[in-house]
Amino acid sequence: MKAHLLALGEWDDERHAAMAAECEATVRAAQKEAEKLGVLPEQGKDNIESMFDDVYAEMPWHIAEQRELALAESKGE
């Protein structure tokens, strides 16, 4: 898309760099905000099952499989 827009004269490298920097800043700000709630290594593995709660109205089979594997792994099975 970038190459196409450059060829049309509708985009340039400076605008692209500015957009990339803005996106990176937005993502970093969101990451910092999320990390205020804690990060996974600090949270431990005491409630792995909770990461699957309230995500789907009906859990797809492949997610249910992942859940069972994660729970078995956390118990050392």
C-alpha positions in Angstrom: 0.0 0.0 0.0 2.8 2.4 0.9 4.5 1.9 -2.5 1.2 2.3 -4.3 0.5 5.6 -2.5 4.0 6.8 -3.0 3.7 6.1 -6.7 0.4 8.1 -6.8 2.0 11.0 -4.9 -0.5 10.6 -2.1 2.0 9.7 0.5 5.7 10.3 1.3 8.4 8.9 3.5 8.2 11.8 6.0 4.5 11.3 6.6 5.1 7.5 6.8 7.8 8.0 9.5 5.5 10.4 11.4 2.7 8.0 11.3 4.9 5.1 12.5 6.3 7.2 15.3 2.7 8.2 16.4 1.6 4.6 16.3 4.6 3.4 18.3 3.9 6.2 20.9 0.3 5.1 21.2 1.1 1.5 21.7 3.8 2.3 24.3 1.4 4.5 26.2 -1.2 1.7 26.2 1.4 -0.8 27.3 2.5 1.4 30.2 -1.2 1.9 31.2 -1.8 -1.9 31.1 1.4 -2.6 33.1 0.0 -0.5 36.0 -2.3 -3.5 36.6 0.7 -5.8 36.8 2.6 -8.0 34.5 2.4 -11.8 34.0 5.6 -12.8 35.8 4.4 -10.8 38.9 1.0 -12.4 38.8 2.2 -16.0 39.2 0.3 -19.0 38.0 -2.2 -19.3 40.8 -5.3 -18.6 38.6 -4.4 -19.6 35.1 -8.0 -20.7 34.5 -9.2 -17.1 34.9 -7.6 -16.0 31.6 -10.2 -18.1 29.8 -13.2 -16.7 31.6 -15.5 -14.0 30.2 -13.9 -14.2 26.7 -16.5 -16.2 24.7 -20.2 -16.7 25.2 -19.5 -20.3 24.2 -15.9 -21.4 24.2 -14.6 -22.8 20.9 -13.3 -26.3 21.0 -9.7 -25.3 20.2 -9.7 -22.7 23.1 -11.1 -25.3 25.4 -8.2 -27.6 24.4 -5.7 -24.9 25.1 -7.3 -24.3 28.5 -7.1 -27.9 29.5 -3.4 -28.0 28.4 -2.6 -24.9 30.3 -4.2 -26.2 33.4 -2.5 -29.6 33.1 0.8 -27.8 32.6 0.3 -25.6 35.6 -0.3 -28.7 37.8 2.9 -30.4 36.4 1.0 -33.1 34.5 
